[in-house]
Amino acid sequence: MDDIYMKIRIFNNQIIEVDYFKSINYSHSIFNYPMCFIAEYSNINELFFLLSIFIGFQGLSSQHKMYLGKEILKAHISIKLKQMYIQS
């Protein structure tokens, strides 16, 4: 199982944000900052390109990558249809 999780959010019905979190089990550290990827609704291919070259994304399982792609497309469609997006 991957020790990584991603949260997808929509801002102002035009911006898709993907937050990348990696679980760190350092007993001396209480901080866990996300890495954020942001793209406008009309430039979703740029978001996919950024994620494809990000080294942290390359270590994910194929199942996790496909889930993330599905959720990004779901967010994209919800913007287009002016509906609320809820990540599953």
Residue pairs with C-beta under 8 A, 6 or more apart in sequence:
2 59
2 60
2 61
2 64
3 22
3 23
4 20
4 21
4 22
4 23
4 56
4 59
4 60
4 64
5 21
5 23
6 18
6 19
6 20
6 21
6 68
7 18
7 19
7 21
7 34
7 87
8 16
8 17
8 18
8 19
8 68
8 71
8 72
8 75
8 85
8 87
9 16
9 17
9 19
10 16
10 17
10 75
10 78
10 79
10 85
11 17
13 41
13 79
13 82
14 40
14 41
14 42
14 79
15 38
15 39
15 40
15 41
16 38
16 39
16 40
16 41
16 44
16 47
16 72
16 75
16 76
16 79
17 36
17 37
17 38
18 36
18 37
18 38
18 47
18 51
18 68
18 72
19 34
19 35
19 36
19 37
20 34
20 35
20 36
20 37
20 54
20 56
20 57
21 32
21 34
22 32
22 56
23 32
24 32
35 54
35 56
37 47
37 50
37 51
37 54
38 47
39 46
39 47
39 50
41 76
41 79
41 80
44 72
44 73
44 76
47 72
48 69
48 72
51 57
51 68
57 65
60 68
71 87
71 88
74 85
75 85
75 87
78 84
78 85
79 85
